Amino acid sequence: MHYALVSDLLTKEEFDERVENKCEELGGAVDEVCAAMLVVEELGRSHIRIGEIKNTATALVSFFGKILEITPPREFRREGDDENAEPGLVASLILGDPTGTVKMTLWDAMAAAVPELEVGSVLEVIAKPRPGYRNEVTCAALRPSQVTIVETKKPPKSETMKVPLAAKVLHIGNIREITRRDGSLSELQEILVGDPSGTARIITWEPELFADLDEGVSVSFAGLTRKEDEDSVEYVAGDSVVITPHTEPIEVLTCDAGDVTEGQTSVVTGVVRSVSPVRTFTTRRGTESRVKNIKLGSETGHGYVNIACWNEAADTAVLAGDRVEVINAPAKLNKYGDVELSVGRGAVLREREEEGVYTEFEGFVVPRIEGMTIDNGTQAFLMVTDLPLTPAVRIRAEGICKNFRLYVERVEVVPVSAADLKDRLRNL
């Protein structure tokens, strides 16, 4: 079965010859199966871990997995078959290893053999990742394996909650238009909520459900579906979910940046100490990704936590000295062993609400890494505006000033004389 992994590189005869040569080279110390695995590895198509499947760009993957769940085969009729045609069979397995879990679908003859398998046994698998699915594959070949897998991630779970979820609405996301696999368009919206145990994300394909919600209110959600996968929990609100006001305000688990520990998902508050430039890189799938790293210090000065902002979150304008909060970012250990908050899908980093002062400020437009600033030589503010701004032009801007930012409401270009420029250069 290993030939399937390299069929685009060698003919079957060439592969068999390499396997035979490998057996001879090792003096018969390995059987044909082991020799085939070695040949595959030499050709750059070695086994991967289950947690790496979602990042692979190859048409086929090979891995070892312990059987965690078995869904028995069921019959179905293929579209276009006549009444006398033999029905098809489909079955599925949940396989796991220490890095993750994956759902594997088996068809027809392979599905018919599923009743012979047992939960707890280990399989060697060659499979095709399903396009558009992070943790699903279609089986191309499998065989029992003597490899031992002691620990595995928990398989994903989905259940309709019998008890309503009472929580405080912390953030309401924008409605996004999503193209489904069949080409149709749908609308998706998410909100972030919290209670004394932590924070979570609720998504819905029915945005009108969230139309009457406001940030800061405490409500009860009846009929949510709870989904748990690889240490993350989220909720799905279908059209049958009922949202009602909660009788009392709900407190939310909040943590200072200096006190964050691994495994927490809460609202983290702190003061920005440093911000790195956005770094662009190419993922294993060949797609472009961006990341910006932030060091968030304790408001009491006794520690800090690292933050990694990914893709769209990397565009969030953040300055040293900003008082911010991070909502629903899981706290995990990074490759250096430090606790890190990951702000991406389902998490938000934002300024903490503070009173501003209406200000009129005159200076030159100066582009910086963080964005366009207005600078008079002694003070500078990051300008938050959709108005067009031209670098090196002197302007008079009016708006609300807070947190080193000027939320611009009006801009006026100020003519600059030769004498003004000379004074400016002399000061520089």
N, C-alpha and C positions, 0 to 999 in steps of 0.2 A: 504493500500500500504506500510505501514511502516514495515510490517513483512519481506519484501524483504531484509531489512538492517541487519536482525539478523537471517535469515533462516538457517545459518550454525551453529547457537548456540542453537536454540530451534525448536521444532516441532510447527506447526500451532496451535494445541490444547493448548500447553503450553503457547504460546504467548497470545492467546485469554484469557486464564485463568488469566495471569498476568495483562492484560489490565482491565479485569472485577474487579479483586481485587484492582487495583489502583483506579478505579472509586469509589468503596465502601470505600476505605481508605480515600478518599478526600470528602466523604459525598455527592457525586453528584455535586461537585462544578465545575467539568470539564467534557466535553463530551468525547466520545470514542476516537476521533482523538487526543485530547490533552493528554489523558491517554496513548495512544499508543506512542506518542512522548516522554513522560516521561519514559516509559518502555525502549524504544530504548536508551535513554540517560543513564539510569542506567546500561545498558549493554555495555557502552562505544562506542556507534555508534551514537553520537549526530550530529546535523547539523553543517556544516562548512561554512565558507565564500568562495565566488567564488575565491578570490585570493589565497586560500589555496589548491585548487583542484590540481594544478600542482605539489604540494609537497606530496600529499597523496599516501599511499602505499596500500590502500584497493581496493577491486574489485568494490565496490559500494560507492557512495557518496550521501549525501542528503543536499540540500541547498535551500534557497529562492532566487529568482531572478526576477527582473523587466524585462518585455519584451521590448527590444529596437528596434529590427527589426524582421520582419517575411518574410520568403521566402515561398511562397505558394507551396502546394504539386504538384509534377509532376509524371507522370507515367514512368515506365521503365520495361524492360523485363529481367528476371533473366536468367542467362546462363543455358541452358539445358531445359528450358520450351518449350512446344510445342505451336503452334499458338493459340490453344483454351484456354490456361492457362490464368487466370486473371492476368493482369499486376500488378506489385508492385507499391507502392506509397512511396515517400520520400519527406520530408519537413525539414526546419530548422528554429531555432530561435536564436537570439542573446540575451542573458540574462545578466543583470548587477546588481551589488551592489556597495557600496562605495570602495570595495577592488579590483574590476576587472570586466572583461567581459568573457563570455564563449559562444562558438557556440555549440548548442545542435541539434543533428540530430534525427528526428522522422521517424519511418517506418510504412507503411501500415495503420492499424486502427488508430493509434495515429496521423499519418500524415494526415489522412482524416479529423480529428477533428480540425486541425490547423485553417481553415477559421473561426471558432467560437471564436478564441482568438483575443485580441486587444492589440495594442502597449500601454504600460503604465500600464497594469495590472500586478499583481504579482502572481507567481506560486511557489508552493512547489514541489520540484523535487527530484526524486531518479534516478540516472544515473550512467552509466559505463564510467569512463575516457578512452579515446581512447589511446592505447599504441603508443608512439612515437609522440603524439600531446600534446603540453603544454596546450592549451586552447580549447580543444574540448571534448565533451562527447556524449554518445548515451543514449537517454531517455529510462528508464525502467518503470517509472510511474510518473504521475503528477496530481496535482489538484489545482484549484484556491485557493488563500490564502488571508486572510484579513490583513496580515502583510504589514506595510507601509515601502516602501523604497523611501526616498526622493531624495538622490543624488546617482549617479552611475558614474562609469568610462565611458569614451567614447568608443563606439564599434570600433574594428579595421577597418581600411580603407586601400584600395589598389587601386591605380589609375595610369594609364600611363601618364607621364608628357607631356604636350603639348609644354612646353618651355624647352629648353636645360638647364642643370645645369652646371654652370661655377664654377670651384673650383680648389684649389691647392692640389696636391697629397702629403700627409704628411707621409704615411706609406704604404708599400706594403707587405702584408702577404705572407707566404709560401703556396704553393698549397697543399691541404689536400685531401686524399682519403676518401670518404664517402660511407658507405654501405647503399643503399636505402632500403625501406621497402620490396621490392620484391626480395632483395638479390643481386641486381646488384650493380656494383661499379661506382661511379662518382667522378669527381674532383671538388673541391670547392676552390675558392680563394676570399680573401677580401682585400680591400684597404680602408684606412681612408683618408678623404678629408676635406677641410675647406674653408670657405669664411668669409666675415665680420660678418655674422650672427652666426657663430659657426662651429661645426664639425659634421661629419656623417660618417656612414659606407656604402660602396657599396660592394655587393657580386655578384659573378657570378659563374654559372656552366659551363662556357665556358672560361677557363683560358687564352686561346690564345688572348682574347680581351685585356688583360692587359699586354701582352708580351712586347710591345714597350714602356710602361710607365716607368718613372723614378721618384723617390722621389724628390720633390721640383719643379716639372713642373706645369704649369697652363694649364688646358685643359677644353674642353666643352664636356659634355655627352648628346647626343640627344637620346630620346626614353627610358629613365629609367622608371622603375615602382617604385612608391613611396609607402611605407608601413608604416602606423602609428598605433601603438598599445600601450596603456597605457603609454602615455607620451614619448615614444621612437619612433624615426624615422630612417628608413634605406631605402636603395635603392637596387633594383635588376637589374642587367644588363643582358639582354637576348641577343641572337645572332643577333638581329636586331639593337642593340645599336651602334651608330656611335660616335667615339671619335676623336676629332680634336684639334689641338693646339689653345690656347686662345691668342688673339692678345696682351693682356697686362698682366703683373704679377698680381696675385690676393692676396690681403692682407687677413690674417686669424685672427679671433678674438682670442686674447691672453690675459691671465689674470695672475697676480702675485698670488702666493699662499695665501698671506694675504688678498686678495680682493675677494676671491671666495664666491659667494652667491648661495642659493638654486635655483635649476632650470637651472643653467648654463650648457652648454656643449661646452667647448672651449679647447684651448691648455693652460694648467696651468704650470707655471714654478716656480721653487723654489730650495731651498737647503735642503737636507735631514738632519733632526735634530736627529731622533732616528729611530731604526728598531727593531721590536719585532721578536722573534723566530717564525718559522712556527708552527701553531697549527692545528692538525688533529682532525676531529670530524665526527660523523655519522649523516647524514641528516634524515629527517622524512621518506624518501623513503628507508632508510637502506643503502644508498651508502656513500662511504667515500669522504670527502671534506677537503680541506686545505685552510688556510687563513694566511696572514702575514700583520701586521699593521705597517704603516709608518707615521711618523709625518713630513710633508713637510713645512718648514719655508719660510717666505717671503725673497726675496733677499735683501730687504731693512730693514729687521729685525722688522717689525711692526705687525706680525701676523703669523698664520700657518693654515694648513688644514690637516685633517686626511685622510689617504688613506687606503683602504682595498684591498689587492691583493689576488685574488681567484685562487685556483688550479694551472694551469700552470704558471700564473703570479706570484704566490707565490715563484716560483723558481728563479725569476729574482734577480741577485746578486746586492744588494744595500748596500752602506756604508754611515754612518754618514759623512756629508761633501760633498757628491756627489751633483753636479748641474744636475737636471733632468727636464724632461718635461713629462706631462701626457696628452695623446691625446684621446679625445672622451669618457671620463669617466663622467657619469652624476653626478651632485652635488646634493645630497639629505641629509635630516636630518637622523641621526642614532637614535638608541633607547635612547641615552642620550640627544638628542636635538642639537647635534653638526653637522655642515656641514661635509659631508664625500664624498670622491670620490671613486667610486667602479670600480676597474680595473679587468675586467674579459673578457667575450666574447665581442668583438667589441671595446676594449679599449687597450691602450698600455702605459706602463711606460718605459722610456729609458733615457740613459745619453744624455746630451746636447753635441753637437760636440765641442771638444776642441783640440788644437794642442798638440801632444805628443812629447816626446824626446826619441831617441834611447838610451837604457841604458843596461849596463852589471852589474848584481847584484849577490852577493854571500851570501848564508845564508842557514838555515835549513828549510826543508819543515814542516810546522806546520798546522794541520787541525783546522779550526775554524768553527763557525756556518755558516759564509758567504761562506766558501769553503776553498780550499788549499791556504795557504799563504807562502811566503818566508820571513824569519825573521833572521836578523843578530844581534839581541840583542838590537839595537837602532832604527832600522827602519823595517817596515813590509809592504808588498804589497800583495794584492789579485792577484793570478795568473789566467789569462784567457787563457786556453789552452786545447787541446784534448790529449796532451801527457800524458802518465802514470806518476804519481807522488807517491813516497813512503814516508809516514810520517817519520820524524826524520832523513832523509837522507840529507846530505849537498850537495847542488848543486850550479852550476853557471848558471844563466839564462840570456838570452839576448832577448830583444824585445822593443816594444814601451811602455813607461811609461807615464801614465796620470790618473788623477782622482783616485789616490791611487791604481791603478791597473797596473800590468805588463802583457801586451799582448805578451805572450811568443812565440818566433820563434825558439829558440834553447835551449836545456838543456844539461848540462854536469855534471855528478856525480863527486864530489870532495872528495877524500879519507880523512878520519879524523883520526888523530893520538891520542894517549892517552893524550899527552900534550894539544892538542886542546880541548879535552873533559874536562880536568881538569880546563882549563881557562874558558871554557863555564860555568861549574858548579859554579866556584868561582864568576863569574859575576852575576849569577842568585841568 
